[in-house]
Amino acid sequence: MTEDDLCYLTATEALRFFKSRKLKPSDLLAALKARAGRVNPKLNVFADQYWDEAESMARAADARYAKRGARFRPLEGIPLAVKDAQRVKGKRTTHGSLVH
């Protein structure tokens, strides 16, 4: 599976691959980070990016999926983007405005 293929996995597919140990959350995140690095300069999709935080969380998810018999949260290891209009504790919300 190519890096671009990983970027088009559904959450259901990714979770199945995580549980079967065919894919690690950190590998999925790395593919998405690389793609964001290629497209964001042209499209300006992301107001803010929190890769260090996401990578830390992905590594923690890797460790949980590596444990036999572990229980997982419903979206364990699935990266997500949050629209800048939604408030997230500890993060700035600009609503896309340059004034903020």
Summary of the structure (lengths in Angstrom):
residues: 100
radius of gyration: 14.9
end to end distance: 40.6
largest distance: 49.6
contacts: 220
relative contact order: 0.16
helix: 49%
strand: 0%
